[in-house]
Amino acid sequence: MVLYLLTNKFHADESLSFAAEVRRIANSIQKDPKQLPLVHVLDRHYPQKQLPRLYKAMDAFVLPTRGEGWVSLTTPPLYEYS
């Protein structure tokens, strides 16, 4: 199993790297790195046209959110789409 994390750079500061943060967390776990799942961080820009092909190549898609902070009278909440 491989986990692909598609993310954007959230900081203008190039020293703040999401991939480096993932490595830091993995290194803090007291296990042999060979026992941990393989993680690839995709932090480059993917054009809108490439996203459907990227998503179709996956077995699962997870969209983490901090909650459903938006309200719409015409669109059901995200959990109703699953």
The 8 nearest C-alpha neighbors of each residue, nearest first, counted from 0:
[[1, 36, 2, 37, 38, 3, 58, 35],
 [0, 2, 37, 38, 3, 36, 39, 4],
 [1, 3, 38, 37, 39, 4, 0, 36],
 [4, 2, 39, 40, 38, 5, 1, 41],
 [5, 3, 40, 41, 6, 39, 2, 38],
 [6, 4, 41, 42, 40, 3, 7, 43],
 [7, 5, 42, 4, 41, 8, 40, 43],
 [8, 6, 42, 9, 43, 44, 5, 41],
 [7, 9, 10, 42, 6, 17, 11, 16],
 [8, 10, 7, 11, 6, 15, 17, 12],
 [11, 9, 12, 8, 15, 13, 16, 14],
 [10, 12, 13, 9, 8, 15, 14, 16],
 [11, 13, 10, 14, 15, 16, 9, 8],
 [14, 12, 15, 11, 16, 10, 8, 9],
 [15, 13, 12, 16, 11, 10, 19, 17],
 [16, 14, 13, 12, 17, 10, 19, 20],
 [15, 17, 19, 18, 14, 20, 13, 8],
 [16, 18, 20, 19, 21, 15, 8, 40],
 [19, 17, 21, 16, 20, 40, 22, 42],
 [18, 20, 22, 16, 17, 21, 23, 15],
 [19, 21, 23, 17, 18, 22, 24, 16],
 [20, 22, 18, 24, 19, 23, 25, 17],
 [23, 21, 19, 25, 20, 24, 26, 18],
 [24, 22, 20, 26, 21, 25, 19, 27],
 [23, 25, 27, 21, 26, 22, 20, 28],
 [26, 24, 22, 27, 28, 23, 21, 32],
 [27, 25, 23, 24, 28, 22, 29, 32],
 [26, 28, 24, 25, 29, 23, 22, 30],
 [29, 27, 26, 25, 30, 24, 31, 32],
 [28, 30, 27, 31, 26, 25, 32, 35],
 [31, 29, 28, 32, 34, 35, 33, 26],
 [30, 32, 33, 34, 29, 35, 28, 26],
 [33, 31, 35, 34, 30, 25, 26, 36],
 [32, 34, 31, 35, 36, 30, 37, 25],
 [35, 33, 32, 31, 36, 30, 37, 29],
 [34, 36, 32, 33, 37, 31, 30, 25],
 [37, 35, 38, 1, 34, 0, 2, 33],
 [36, 38, 1, 2, 35, 39, 0, 33],
 [39, 37, 2, 3, 1, 36, 40, 4],
 [40, 38, 3, 4, 2, 41, 37, 1],
 [39, 41, 4, 18, 3, 42, 5, 38],
 [42, 40, 5, 4, 43, 6, 39, 3],
 [43, 41, 6, 7, 40, 5, 8, 44],
 [42, 44, 41, 45, 7, 6, 8, 5],
 [43, 45, 46, 42, 7, 41, 6, 8],
 [44, 46, 49, 43, 47, 50, 48, 42],
 [47, 45, 48, 49, 44, 50, 43, 51],
 [46, 48, 50, 49, 45, 51, 44, 52],
 [47, 49, 46, 50, 51, 52, 45, 53],
 [50, 48, 47, 46, 52, 51, 45, 53],
 [49, 51, 53, 47, 52, 48, 54, 45],
 [52, 50, 54, 53, 49, 55, 48, 47],
 [53, 51, 55, 50, 54, 49, 56, 48],
 [52, 54, 50, 56, 51, 55, 49, 57],
 [53, 55, 51, 56, 57, 52, 50, 60],
 [56, 54, 52, 57, 53, 51, 58, 50],
 [55, 57, 54, 53, 52, 58, 51, 59],
 [58, 56, 55, 54, 59, 60, 53, 3],
 [57, 59, 56, 60, 55, 54, 0, 61],
 [60, 58, 57, 61, 54, 56, 55, 2],
 [59, 61, 62, 57, 58, 54, 55, 63],
 [62, 60, 63, 59, 64, 4, 58, 5],
 [61, 63, 64, 60, 77, 65, 59, 5],
 [64, 62, 61, 65, 66, 60, 67, 77],
 [65, 63, 66, 62, 67, 68, 61, 77],
 [64, 66, 67, 63, 68, 62, 69, 77],
 [67, 65, 64, 68, 63, 69, 77, 76],
 [66, 68, 69, 65, 76, 64, 77, 70],
 [67, 69, 66, 70, 65, 64, 76, 71],
 [70, 68, 67, 71, 66, 76, 72, 74],
 [69, 71, 72, 68, 67, 76, 74, 75],
 [70, 72, 74, 73, 69, 75, 76, 68],
 [71, 73, 74, 70, 75, 76, 69, 77],
 [72, 74, 71, 75, 70, 76, 69, 77],
 [75, 73, 71, 72, 76, 70, 77, 79],
 [74, 76, 79, 77, 73, 71, 72, 80],
 [75, 77, 78, 79, 74, 67, 80, 70],
 [78, 76, 79, 80, 75, 67, 81, 74],
 [77, 79, 80, 76, 81, 75, 67, 66],
 [78, 80, 77, 81, 76, 75, 74, 67],
 [81, 79, 78, 77, 76, 75, 74, 62],
 [80, 79, 78, 77, 76, 61, 60, 75]]
